[in-house]
Amino acid sequence: MKHDAPEAMRAVAELPSDIWRWRAVDVARQIRLGAISSAEATQSFLSRMADVNPRLNAVVHLHADATMGAGQRGRGGLARG
């Protein structure tokens, strides 16, 4: 995780260590502040799904490559406004 602003560092320190445990509003805020990247958030969620889906069988078709591509492109959208 990169920390560009003191506000982002403070806020991240108050959140659980695993991004997948964060509320959606916290994930969005930390991406906006530059504390984490959208690709980091996406990877966290994909990793969690890989860990629990064998027991739950909730995800039938996982398109991880396309999902990561979207996560990586997400930051570019923020930069453009």
C-alpha positions in Angstrom: 0.0 0.0 0.0 1.2 3.5 -0.8 0.4 6.4 1.5 0.4 9.8 -0.2 -1.4 11.8 2.5 -1.3 11.8 6.3 -5.1 11.5 6.2 -4.9 8.3 4.2 -2.3 6.8 6.6 -4.5 7.6 9.6 -7.6 6.2 8.0 -5.9 3.0 6.8 -4.4 2.4 10.3 -8.0 2.3 11.7 -9.2 -0.3 9.2 -8.8 -4.1 9.4 -5.6 -5.3 7.8 -7.4 -7.3 5.1 -8.9 -5.0 2.4 -11.7 -7.5 1.8 -13.0 -6.9 5.3 -13.5 -3.2 4.7 -16.9 -1.6 3.9 -17.3 -0.6 0.3 -17.3 3.1 1.3 -13.9 2.7 3.0 -12.4 0.9 0.0 -13.7 3.7 -2.3 -12.3 6.4 0.0 -8.9 4.8 0.3 -8.6 4.4 -3.4 -9.6 8.1 -3.9 -7.0 9.1 -1.3 -4.3 7.1 -3.0 -3.8 4.9 0.1 -4.4 1.7 -2.0 -4.9 1.1 -5.7 -8.0 -0.3 -7.2 -5.9 -3.3 -8.4 -4.9 -4.0 -4.7 -8.5 -3.9 -3.7 -9.5 -6.2 -6.6 -6.7 -8.7 -5.8 -7.8 -8.8 -2.1 -11.4 -9.6 -3.1 -10.3 -12.2 -5.6 -7.9 -13.9 -3.1 -10.7 -14.1 -0.5 -13.1 -15.6 -3.1 -10.5 -18.2 -4.0 -10.1 -19.0 -0.3 -13.8 -19.5 0.6 -15.5 -20.5 -2.7 -14.5 -24.1 -2.6 -16.5 -24.5 0.6 -19.4 -22.2 -0.4 -19.6 -22.9 -4.2 -21.1 -19.5 -4.6 -19.1 -18.3 -7.6 -19.8 -20.4 -10.7 -17.7 -18.5 -13.3 -14.9 -16.4 -12.1 -13.2 -14.1 -14.7 -10.2 -13.1 -12.6 -8.1 -11.8 -15.5 -10.9 -9.6 -16.8 -11.6 -8.5 -13.2 -8.0 -7.5 -12.6 -7.8 -5.7 -15.9 -10.8 -3.6 -14.8 -9.2 -3.0 -11.4 -6.0 -1.8 -13.0 -7.9 0.5 -15.4 -10.0 1.9 -12.5 -7.2 4.1 -11.3 -6.9 5.8 -14.7 -10.5 6.8 -14.5 -9.9 8.5 -11.2 -7.0 10.4 -12.6 -9.1 11.7 -15.5 -11.8 12.8 -13.0 
